[in-house]
């Protein structure tokens, strides 16, 4: 009797331990799954500013004049990306026959945020192309990929420009933040097709940028969270964070690049742009703005910013002839 009782007791304890271990394992799995969903949501579905808020902000700051925009000769078109996503694009052509500049806005922004940069080039005889990145503004799309899909969207816009203007069309590309990373990935991994590039406050490597943001928000960036984020983004967004490395791409860019960053940027550190500048071979220039945080180099230093662009264009003989 005692022996049978002891055996039954052991079996019950073993069963209880197994259930406890299973429950703990299930809870851990659910916790990890929840963390993966949270991290990938922050990356794939980053909260965007409303189009109205962006327009109002730029109007209030005097950087966007709706009346001037309406008067510009332009055509709004839909450009279809390689995967079928439609991109709202505006061809602005006050200087027929002259080169173009394509503008790539930052994450959570809108094509109107590029209006202030566009004016710098229009006054120097260029035409312009504004467009909304996928999942932004009027464009279609469900996820943000920080340059992975966006670099091919940029190629689609360029292909449309070439279709309209011919193979000998000349153009440059200006990008801010994610837009800057996008143009570097395009030029270094797809085709170095533009005549020049202006990269304003890009990240050099997205994984390093993600680590930096984790440290800013929670004080640490444990490796298992980084791995979890990478897997979750791959499973849900179908792209790999390790491929988002402008630092590798820039080594293959032959055309002139003007790198710009704000010294006080604590969101994407200026060290990243300095590393990109060092890695780039061939024609290049660097302007570190003395004032402003992330993506504020022009807003806080408009005259110096414009001079940096002017000097760059003149040095490499890129300004359209009259």
C-alpha positions in Angstrom: 0.0 0.0 0.0 2.7 2.5 1.0 4.7 1.6 -2.1 1.7 2.1 -4.4 0.9 5.4 -2.7 4.4 6.6 -3.1 4.4 5.7 -6.8 1.1 7.5 -7.4 2.4 10.5 -5.6 5.6 10.6 -7.7 3.5 10.3 -10.9 1.3 13.1 -9.8 4.3 15.3 -9.0 5.9 14.5 -12.3 2.6 15.3 -14.1 2.4 18.6 -12.2 6.0 19.5 -13.1 5.4 18.7 -16.8 2.2 20.9 -16.8 4.1 23.7 -15.0 7.0 23.5 -17.5 4.6 23.4 -20.4 2.7 26.4 -19.1 6.0 28.3 -18.5 7.2 27.4 -22.0 3.9 28.5 -23.5 4.0 31.7 -21.6 7.6 32.4 -22.7 6.6 31.6 -26.3 3.7 34.0 -26.1 5.8 36.6 -24.6 8.4 36.3 -27.3 5.8 36.3 -30.0 4.2 39.4 -28.5 7.6 41.1 -28.3 8.3 40.2 -32.0 4.9 41.6 -33.1 5.5 44.8 -31.1 9.0 45.4 -32.4 8.1 44.6 -36.0 5.0 46.9 -35.7 7.3 49.7 -34.7 9.4 49.1 -37.8 6.9 48.1 -40.5 4.0 50.3 -39.5 5.6 53.3 -38.0 3.1 56.0 -37.2 2.9 58.6 -39.9 2.1 62.3 -39.7 -1.1 63.2 -41.4 -0.8 64.9 -44.8 -2.8 67.9 -43.5 -0.4 68.3 -40.5 2.6 68.3 -42.8 1.2 70.8 -45.2 0.1 73.1 -42.3 3.5 72.8 -40.7 5.3 73.7 -43.9 2.9 76.6 -44.6 3.2 78.0 -41.1 7.0 77.9 -41.3 7.0 79.7 -44.7 8.5 76.7 -46.5 5.5 75.8 -48.6 3.4 78.3 -50.6 0.3 76.6 -52.0 -0.4 79.4 -54.5 3.2 79.1 -55.9 2.8 75.4 -56.1 -0.5 75.7 -58.0 1.1 78.0 -60.5 4.0 75.7 -61.3 3.7 73.8 -64.6 3.2 70.2 -63.5 1.6 66.8 -64.2 0.4 64.4 -61.6 0.8 60.7 -62.6 0.7 57.3 -61.0 3.9 55.3 -61.4 3.7 51.5 -60.9 6.5 49.9 -58.9 7.8 46.4 -59.8 5.5 44.7 -57.3 2.4 46.6 -58.5 2.3 49.3 -55.9 1.2 52.6 -57.3 3.2 55.7 -56.4 1.7 59.2 -56.6 4.3 61.3 -58.5 4.4 64.9 -59.7 6.5 66.0 -62.6 7.2 69.7 -62.2 8.7 71.3 -65.4 9.3 75.0 -65.4 12.5 74.6 -67.3 11.8 72.4 -70.3 14.8 70.5 -71.7 16.8 71.0 -68.5 17.9 68.3 -66.0 15.7 67.1 -63.2 16.1 66.5 -59.5 14.0 63.7 -57.9 13.2 64.2 -54.2 12.8 61.3 -51.7 11.2 62.3 -48.4 11.8 60.9 -45.0 9.8 58.3 -43.0 6.4 59.5 -41.8 6.6 62.5 -44.1 5.0 63.4 -47.4 6.1 64.8 -50.8 5.3 68.4 -49.7 8.1 68.1 -47.2 10.5 68.2 -50.2 9.1 71.5 -51.5 11.7 73.6 -49.6 14.5 71.5 -51.2 12.9 71.6 -54.6 13.0 75.4 -54.6 16.8 75.4 -54.2 17.1 73.5 -57.5 14.2 75.2 -59.5 15.9 78.6 -59.1 19.1 77.1 -60.6 17.3 75.9 -63.7 16.4 72.3 -62.8 13.0 70.6 -63.2 11.7 68.5 -60.3 10.0 65.2 -59.5 8.2 64.9 -56.1 6.6 61.6 -55.1 5.2 59.8 -52.0 7.0 56.7 -50.8 4.9 53.6 -50.5 2.6 53.7 -47.5 3.0 57.4 -47.4 0.9 60.3 -48.7 -1.3 59.3 -51.6 0.8 56.3 -52.6 -0.3 52.7 -52.0 1.5 50.1 -49.9 1.2 48.5 -46.5 4.7 48.4 -45.0 7.7 50.6 -44.7 11.1 49.0 -45.5 13.6 51.9 -45.1 15.0 51.5 -48.5 14.6 47.8 -49.4 11.4 48.1 -51.5 11.8 51.9 -51.8 15.0 51.7 -53.8 13.1 49.8 -56.5 10.2 52.3 -56.3 12.8 55.0 -56.9 14.0 53.1 -60.0 10.4 52.9 -61.2 10.1 56.7 -61.0 13.5 57.0 -62.8 12.3 54.6 -65.5 9.2 56.8 -66.0 11.4 59.8 -66.3 13.5 58.1 -69.0 10.4 56.9 -70.8 9.1 60.5 -71.0 12.4 62.3 -71.7 14.7 59.7 -73.4 17.8 57.8 -72.4 20.0 60.9 -72.4 18.0 62.8 -69.8 20.1 64.1 -66.9 19.0 64.1 -63.3 20.1 64.2 -59.7 18.5 62.8 -56.6 18.0 64.5 -53.2 16.9 62.5 -50.2 16.2 63.2 -46.5 16.7 60.6 -43.8 15.0 57.4 -45.1 14.9 59.0 -48.5 18.7 59.6 -48.3 19.3 55.9 -47.3 17.0 54.9 -50.2 18.9 56.8 -52.9 22.3 55.4 -51.6 20.9 51.9 -51.7 19.5 52.5 -55.2 22.8 54.0 -56.5 25.0 51.3 -54.8 23.0 48.2 -55.3 20.6 48.8 -58.3 22.2 51.3 -60.7 24.4 54.4 -60.4 22.2 56.1 -63.0 21.9 59.7 -61.6 24.4 62.4 -62.4 24.6 63.3 -58.7 23.2 62.6 -55.2 22.4 64.7 -52.1 22.1 62.5 -49.0 20.8 64.5 -46.0 21.0 62.7 -42.7 20.9 59.0 -43.8 21.6 56.1 -41.5 24.6 54.0 -42.4 23.3 50.7 -41.3 19.7 50.0 -40.2 20.6 47.4 -37.5 23.0 49.9 -35.9 20.3 52.5 -36.1 17.8 50.2 -34.4 20.3 49.4 -31.6 20.7 53.2 -31.1 17.0 53.7 -30.9 16.6 50.9 -28.4 19.3 52.4 -26.2 17.6 55.8 -26.4 14.3 54.3 -25.4 15.0 51.6 -22.9 18.7 52.1 -22.1 19.9 48.7 -23.6 19.8 46.9 -26.9 20.1 43.2 -26.0 21.1 40.9 -28.8 18.1 38.6 -28.5 15.7 41.6 -29.0 17.6 42.5 -32.2 17.4 38.9 -33.4 13.8 38.8 -32.6 13.1 42.0 -34.5 15.0 40.8 -37.5 13.1 37.5 -37.7 9.7 39.2 -37.1 10.4 41.7 -39.9 11.4 39.0 -42.2 8.3 36.9 -41.5 5.9 39.8 -41.7 7.5 42.2 -44.0 9.6 39.9 -46.2 12.9 41.8 -46.1 16.1 41.5 -44.1 17.4 44.3 -41.9 21.0 43.3 -42.7 20.4 44.3 -46.3 19.7 47.9 -45.3 23.4 49.0 -45.3 24.1 52.2 -47.2 27.6 51.9 -45.8 28.3 48.9 -48.0 26.3 50.4 -51.0 28.2 53.7 -51.0 31.4 52.0 -51.7 30.1 51.2 -55.2 28.8 54.7 -56.1 31.0 56.5 -58.6 28.9 59.7 -59.2 29.3 62.8 -56.9 27.6 62.7 -53.5 27.0 65.6 -51.2 26.5 64.3 -47.6 24.7 66.5 -45.2 24.0 66.1 -41.5 23.2 68.3 -38.4 25.8 68.2 -35.7 23.2 68.0 -32.9 21.2 65.2 -34.5 20.6 62.6 -31.8 18.1 60.5 -33.7 20.5 59.4 -36.5 23.9 60.3 -35.3 26.2 62.5 -37.5 28.8 59.8 -37.1 26.8 57.7 -39.6 27.1 60.3 -42.3 30.8 60.8 -41.5 31.3 57.1 -41.9 29.5 57.1 -45.2 31.6 60.1 -46.4 34.8 58.2 -45.5 33.6 55.0 -47.3 32.7 56.8 -50.5 35.4 56.8 -53.2 35.7 59.4 -55.8 33.9 62.8 -56.0 32.2 63.7 -52.7 31.5 66.6 -50.4 30.4 66.9 -46.7 28.5 69.6 -45.0 27.8 69.3 -41.2 25.3 71.9 -40.2 26.0 73.7 -36.9 22.4 73.9 -35.8 19.4 71.6 -35.7 18.4 68.1 -34.7 17.3 65.4 -37.1 16.3 66.5 -40.6 16.6 70.1 -39.6 19.8 71.1 -41.4 18.0 73.2 -43.9 15.3 74.5 -41.6 17.9 75.8 -39.1 20.7 76.8 -41.5 19.0 77.7 -44.8 21.7 80.0 -46.1 24.6 77.7 -45.3 22.6 74.7 -46.7 22.0 76.5 -49.9 25.6 77.5 -50.2 26.7 73.9 -49.7 24.4 72.8 -52.5 25.5 75.6 -54.8 29.2 74.9 -54.2 28.7 71.2 -54.8 26.8 71.8 -58.0 29.4 74.3 -59.3 32.4 72.2 -58.3 31.2 69.2 -60.4 29.7 71.4 -63.2 26.1 70.2 -62.6 24.2 73.5 -62.9 22.2 73.7 -66.2 23.6 76.1 -68.7 21.4 79.1 -69.6 
